[in-house]
Amino acid sequence: MYKCNACLMQSTYKNNVIRHLKRVHGIEEYKESASSYEQKSETSLPKEKSSLIFCKSCNLEIATEKFSSHHRSLSHKQNSSVEIEPGV
């Protein structure tokens, strides 16, 4: 997983993290470090439940409340009233 060095956002695609850094944090250059990429493993510690946000329709974990409406409009066009539930 590629990780944002400024927050908890992570993605399997490096370009998603680069785009996130530009849009959310205003950082133009992605500096890859040893901690920027981490393989998922069974021993990884889970995130705190209070900071997790899940889509009620597909149970996708969403990084921020701001992204929830974007996710709904792209993934659930037929049911745009689906709510995102924090900390499931």
OpenMM code with the backbone's topology and positions (N, CA, C; nanometers):
from openmm import Vec3, app, unit

residues = "MET TYR LYS CYS ASN ALA CYS LEU MET GLN SER THR TYR LYS ASN ASN VAL ILE ARG HIS LEU LYS ARG VAL HIS GLY ILE GLU GLU TYR LYS GLU SER ALA SER SER TYR GLU GLN LYS SER GLU THR SER LEU PRO LYS GLU LYS SER SER LEU ILE PHE CYS LYS SER CYS ASN LEU GLU ILE ALA THR GLU LYS PHE SER SER HIS HIS ARG SER LEU SER HIS LYS GLN ASN SER SER VAL GLU ILE GLU PRO GLY VAL".split()
positions = [
    Vec3(0.0842, -0.1177, 0.0000),
    Vec3(0.0000, 0.0000, 0.0000),
    Vec3(0.0888, 0.1242, 0.0000),
    Vec3(0.0549, 0.2189, -0.0853),
    Vec3(0.1221, 0.3487, -0.0844),
    Vec3(0.0503, 0.4374, 0.0160),
    Vec3(0.1272, 0.5113, 0.0963),
    Vec3(0.0688, 0.5904, 0.2042),
    Vec3(0.0976, 0.7381, 0.1857),
    Vec3(-0.0002, 0.8192, 0.2251),
    Vec3(0.0194, 0.9634, 0.2312),
    Vec3(0.1047, 0.9918, 0.3544),
    Vec3(0.2076, 1.0738, 0.3375),
    Vec3(0.2946, 1.1066, 0.4505),
    Vec3(0.2344, 1.2137, 0.5409),
    Vec3(0.1216, 1.2744, 0.4982),
    Vec3(0.0606, 1.3830, 0.5748),
    Vec3(-0.0624, 1.3394, 0.6546),
    Vec3(-0.1232, 1.2257, 0.6179),
    Vec3(-0.2432, 1.1785, 0.6887),
    Vec3(-0.2513, 1.0264, 0.6798),
    Vec3(-0.3665, 0.9701, 0.7091),
    Vec3(-0.3832, 0.8248, 0.7115),
    Vec3(-0.4247, 0.7646, 0.5778),
    Vec3(-0.4394, 0.8467, 0.4734),
    Vec3(-0.4839, 0.7962, 0.3436),
    Vec3(-0.3817, 0.6967, 0.2892),
    Vec3(-0.4319, 0.5894, 0.2282),
    Vec3(-0.3448, 0.4931, 0.1631),
    Vec3(-0.4147, 0.4332, 0.0428),
    Vec3(-0.3364, 0.3856, -0.0532),
    Vec3(-0.3914, 0.3301, -0.1759),
    Vec3(-0.2957, 0.2257, -0.2313),
    Vec3(-0.3496, 0.1358, -0.3094),
    Vec3(-0.2642, 0.0380, -0.3764),
    Vec3(-0.1975, 0.0994, -0.4987),
    Vec3(-0.2418, 0.2182, -0.5397),
    Vec3(-0.1862, 0.2856, -0.6569),
    Vec3(-0.1120, 0.4125, -0.6163),
    Vec3(0.0122, 0.4226, -0.6583),
    Vec3(0.0961, 0.5384, -0.6262),
    Vec3(0.0345, 0.6674, -0.6793),
    Vec3(-0.0219, 0.6641, -0.8013),
    Vec3(-0.0805, 0.7847, -0.8607),
    Vec3(-0.1981, 0.8381, -0.7798),
    Vec3(-0.2731, 0.7511, -0.7141),
    Vec3(-0.3833, 0.7972, -0.6291),
    Vec3(-0.3306, 0.8780, -0.5110),
    Vec3(-0.2192, 0.8354, -0.4545),
    Vec3(-0.1596, 0.9083, -0.3421),
    Vec3(-0.1034, 1.0418, -0.3904),
    Vec3(-0.0411, 1.0426, -0.5076),
    Vec3(0.0126, 1.1669, -0.5639),
    Vec3(-0.1002, 1.2671, -0.5871),
    Vec3(-0.2114, 1.2217, -0.6470),
    Vec3(-0.3270, 1.3087, -0.6714),
    Vec3(-0.3853, 1.3587, -0.5391),
    Vec3(-0.3968, 1.2704, -0.4415),
    Vec3(-0.4472, 1.3063, -0.3084),
    Vec3(-0.3604, 1.4151, -0.2453),
    Vec3(-0.2280, 1.3992, -0.2506),
    Vec3(-0.1369, 1.4981, -0.1929),
    Vec3(-0.1581, 1.6355, -0.2550),
    Vec3(-0.1771, 1.6405, -0.3861),
    Vec3(-0.1978, 1.7685, -0.4550),
    Vec3(-0.3310, 1.8308, -0.4166),
    Vec3(-0.4381, 1.7505, -0.4219),
    Vec3(-0.5731, 1.8040, -0.3993),
    Vec3(-0.6020, 1.8365, -0.2529),
    Vec3(-0.5636, 1.7495, -0.1637),
    Vec3(-0.6000, 1.7643, -0.0230),
    Vec3(-0.4986, 1.8471, 0.0554),
    Vec3(-0.3710, 1.8243, 0.0293),
    Vec3(-0.2672, 1.8884, 0.1095),
    Vec3(-0.1907, 1.9976, 0.0348),
    Vec3(-0.2144, 2.0133, -0.0963),
    Vec3(-0.1443, 2.1148, -0.1743),
    Vec3(0.0032, 2.0842, -0.1949),
    Vec3(0.0408, 1.9584, -0.1818),
    Vec3(0.1806, 1.9174, -0.1994),
    Vec3(0.1985, 1.8704, -0.3434),
    Vec3(0.2876, 1.9355, -0.4159),
    Vec3(0.3077, 1.9062, -0.5577),
    Vec3(0.4016, 1.7883, -0.5830),
    Vec3(0.4917, 1.7604, -0.4904),
    Vec3(0.5925, 1.6575, -0.5138),
    Vec3(0.5762, 1.5435, -0.4145),
    Vec3(0.5717, 1.4215, -0.4659),
    Vec3(0.5609, 1.3031, -0.3808),
    Vec3(0.7010, 1.2521, -0.3506),
    Vec3(0.7367, 1.2522, -0.2242),
    Vec3(0.8673, 1.2010, -0.1824),
    Vec3(0.8467, 1.0625, -0.1243),
    Vec3(0.8908, 0.9637, -0.1988),
    Vec3(0.8730, 0.8258, -0.1559),
    Vec3(0.9802, 0.7895, -0.0541),
    Vec3(0.9364, 0.7335, 0.0565),
    Vec3(1.0298, 0.6894, 0.1598),
    Vec3(1.0034, 0.5425, 0.1887),
    Vec3(1.0832, 0.4855, 0.2735),
    Vec3(1.0658, 0.3444, 0.3084),
    Vec3(0.9285, 0.3198, 0.3694),
    Vec3(0.8744, 0.4200, 0.4397),
    Vec3(0.7435, 0.4033, 0.5032),
    Vec3(0.6281, 0.4415, 0.4107),
    Vec3(0.6577, 0.4892, 0.2893),
    Vec3(0.5524, 0.5280, 0.1958),
    Vec3(0.4808, 0.4076, 0.1372),
    Vec3(0.5496, 0.2963, 0.1301),
    Vec3(0.4888, 0.1760, 0.0742),
    Vec3(0.4974, 0.0647, 0.1773),
    Vec3(0.3831, 0.0064, 0.2053),
    Vec3(0.3785, -0.1005, 0.3046),
    Vec3(0.2883, -0.2109, 0.2532),
    Vec3(0.3361, -0.3325, 0.2573),
    Vec3(0.2544, -0.4463, 0.2179),
    Vec3(0.1555, -0.4756, 0.3296),
    Vec3(0.0316, -0.5062, 0.2917),
    Vec3(-0.0663, -0.5449, 0.3932),
    Vec3(-0.0270, -0.6815, 0.4470),
    Vec3(-0.0397, -0.6983, 0.5750),
    Vec3(-0.0089, -0.8275, 0.6347),
    Vec3(-0.1101, -0.8578, 0.7440),
    Vec3(-0.1139, -0.9815, 0.7824),
    Vec3(-0.2057, -1.0253, 0.8878),
    Vec3(-0.1713, -0.9597, 1.0213),
    Vec3(-0.0456, -0.9198, 1.0387),
    Vec3(-0.0029, -0.8645, 1.1669),
    Vec3(-0.0190, -0.7133, 1.1751),
    Vec3(-0.0669, -0.6494, 1.0688),
    Vec3(-0.0857, -0.5043, 1.0719),
    Vec3(-0.1879, -0.4671, 1.1779),
    Vec3(-0.1608, -0.3609, 1.2493),
    Vec3(-0.2557, -0.3145, 1.3496),
    Vec3(-0.3714, -0.2438, 1.2818),
    Vec3(-0.4954, -0.2701, 1.3219),
    Vec3(-0.6100, -0.2009, 1.2619),
    Vec3(-0.6139, -0.0550, 1.3048),
    Vec3(-0.6785, 0.0278, 1.2223),
    Vec3(-0.6973, 0.1685, 1.2573),
    Vec3(-0.7977, 0.1780, 1.3709),
    Vec3(-0.7953, 0.2905, 1.4402),
    Vec3(-0.8947, 0.3140, 1.5447),
    Vec3(-1.0326, 0.3159, 1.4823),
    Vec3(-1.1280, 0.2492, 1.5444),
    Vec3(-1.2626, 0.2430, 1.4889),
    Vec3(-1.3273, 0.3797, 1.4760),
    Vec3(-1.2982, 0.4721, 1.5663),
    Vec3(-1.3626, 0.6024, 1.5631),
    Vec3(-1.3231, 0.6841, 1.4404),
    Vec3(-1.2076, 0.6538, 1.3794),
    Vec3(-1.1634, 0.7302, 1.2636),
    Vec3(-1.2044, 0.6657, 1.1319),
    Vec3(-1.2633, 0.5474, 1.1360),
    Vec3(-1.3018, 0.4784, 1.0139),
    Vec3(-1.4383, 0.5246, 0.9655),
    Vec3(-1.4519, 0.5377, 0.8342),
    Vec3(-1.5788, 0.5742, 0.7725),
    Vec3(-1.6091, 0.4676, 0.6683),
    Vec3(-1.7321, 0.4152, 0.6690),
    Vec3(-1.7704, 0.3111, 0.5750),
    Vec3(-1.8953, 0.3516, 0.4978),
    Vec3(-1.9018, 0.3088, 0.3719),
    Vec3(-2.0214, 0.3285, 0.2906),
    Vec3(-2.1240, 0.2240, 0.3341),
    Vec3(-2.2467, 0.2671, 0.3620),
    Vec3(-2.3517, 0.1741, 0.4060),
    Vec3(-2.3945, 0.0792, 0.2946),
    Vec3(-2.3749, 0.1194, 0.1696),
    Vec3(-2.4185, 0.0380, 0.0578),
    Vec3(-2.3201, -0.0738, 0.0235),
    Vec3(-2.1909, -0.0408, 0.0183),
    Vec3(-2.0922, -0.1398, -0.0260),
    Vec3(-1.9865, -0.1714, 0.0794),
    Vec3(-1.9939, -0.1065, 0.1949),
    Vec3(-1.9023, -0.1278, 0.3070),
    Vec3(-1.7575, -0.0907, 0.2740),
    Vec3(-1.7367, -0.0044, 0.1760),
    Vec3(-1.6030, 0.0435, 0.1415),
    Vec3(-1.5542, 0.1391, 0.2485),
    Vec3(-1.4297, 0.1223, 0.2908),
    Vec3(-1.3712, 0.2156, 0.3865),
    Vec3(-1.3324, 0.3424, 0.3117),
    Vec3(-1.3734, 0.4576, 0.3642),
    Vec3(-1.3500, 0.5862, 0.2992),
    Vec3(-1.2608, 0.6702, 0.3892),
    Vec3(-1.1622, 0.7374, 0.3281),
    Vec3(-1.0610, 0.8106, 0.4046),
    Vec3(-1.1179, 0.9317, 0.4778),
    Vec3(-1.2055, 1.0082, 0.4126),
    Vec3(-1.2563, 1.1312, 0.4742),
    Vec3(-1.4038, 1.1501, 0.4445),
    Vec3(-1.4703, 1.2289, 0.5279),
    Vec3(-1.6104, 1.2643, 0.5041),
    Vec3(-1.6238, 1.3363, 0.3701),
    Vec3(-1.5242, 1.4187, 0.3377),
    Vec3(-1.5257, 1.4963, 0.2139),
    Vec3(-1.5354, 1.4050, 0.0913),
    Vec3(-1.4710, 1.2896, 0.0970),
    Vec3(-1.4704, 1.1980, -0.0166),
    Vec3(-1.5991, 1.1167, -0.0259),
    Vec3(-1.6791, 1.1126, 0.0797),
    Vec3(-1.7981, 1.0274, 0.0813),
    Vec3(-1.8985, 1.0632, -0.0277),
    Vec3(-1.9229, 1.1915, -0.0509),
    Vec3(-2.0186, 1.2292, -0.1557),
    Vec3(-1.9625, 1.1983, -0.2935),
    Vec3(-1.8319, 1.2119, -0.3099),
    Vec3(-1.7675, 1.1777, -0.4370),
    Vec3(-1.7845, 1.0279, -0.4638),
    Vec3(-1.7617, 0.9467, -0.3624),
    Vec3(-1.7778, 0.8018, -0.3752),
    Vec3(-1.9219, 0.7666, -0.4123),
    Vec3(-2.0185, 0.8274, -0.3419),
    Vec3(-2.1598, 0.7990, -0.3706),
    Vec3(-2.1952, 0.8334, -0.5142),
    Vec3(-2.1501, 0.9501, -0.5624),
    Vec3(-2.1868, 0.9929, -0.6975),
    Vec3(-2.1251, 0.9031, -0.8042),
    Vec3(-2.0078, 0.8481, -0.7788),
    Vec3(-1.9435, 0.7614, -0.8773),
    Vec3(-1.9903, 0.6164, -0.8680),
    Vec3(-2.0014, 0.5654, -0.7483),
    Vec3(-2.0277, 0.4231, -0.7291),
    Vec3(-2.1740, 0.3858, -0.7139),
    Vec3(-2.2560, 0.4812, -0.6722),
    Vec3(-2.3955, 0.4495, -0.6431),
    Vec3(-2.4893, 0.5480, -0.7127),
    Vec3(-2.4687, 0.5678, -0.8427),
    Vec3(-2.5506, 0.6635, -0.9187),
    Vec3(-2.6992, 0.6309, -0.9083),
    Vec3(-2.7327, 0.5024, -0.9095),
    Vec3(-2.8724, 0.4614, -0.9037),
    Vec3(-2.9355, 0.4899, -0.7681),
    Vec3(-2.8523, 0.5038, -0.6649),
    Vec3(-2.9038, 0.5269, -0.5304),
    Vec3(-2.8183, 0.6338, -0.4624),
    Vec3(-2.8294, 0.7557, -0.5080),
    Vec3(-2.7426, 0.8632, -0.4593),
    Vec3(-2.7726, 0.9053, -0.3160),
    Vec3(-2.8775, 0.8527, -0.2560),
    Vec3(-2.9099, 0.8901, -0.1184),
    Vec3(-2.8461, 0.7969, -0.0156),
    Vec3(-2.7604, 0.7045, -0.0603),
    Vec3(-2.6927, 0.6143, 0.0325),
    Vec3(-2.6048, 0.6961, 0.1253),
    Vec3(-2.6115, 0.6676, 0.2539),
    Vec3(-2.5355, 0.7433, 0.3530),
    Vec3(-2.4051, 0.6729, 0.3868),
    Vec3(-2.3079, 0.7524, 0.4264),
    Vec3(-2.1805, 0.6997, 0.4728),
    Vec3(-2.1843, 0.7002, 0.6251),
    Vec3(-2.1505, 0.5884, 0.6847),
    Vec3(-2.1612, 0.5729, 0.8293),
    Vec3(-2.0229, 0.5740, 0.8936),
    Vec3(-1.9981, 0.6669, 0.9864),
    Vec3(-1.8680, 0.6694, 1.0535),
    Vec3(-1.8541, 0.5567, 1.1547),
    Vec3(-1.7326, 0.5046, 1.1684),
    Vec3(-1.6953, 0.4090, 1.2714),
    Vec3(-1.7770, 0.2843, 1.2847),
    Vec3(-1.7994, 0.2121, 1.1777),
    Vec3(-1.8760, 0.0879, 1.1851),
    Vec3(-1.7941, -0.0191, 1.2502),
] * unit.nanometer
topology = app.Topology()
chain = topology.addChain("A")
for resn in residues:
    res = topology.addResidue(resn, chain)
    for name in ("N", "CA", "C"):
        topology.addAtom(name, app.Element.getBySymbol(name[0]), res)
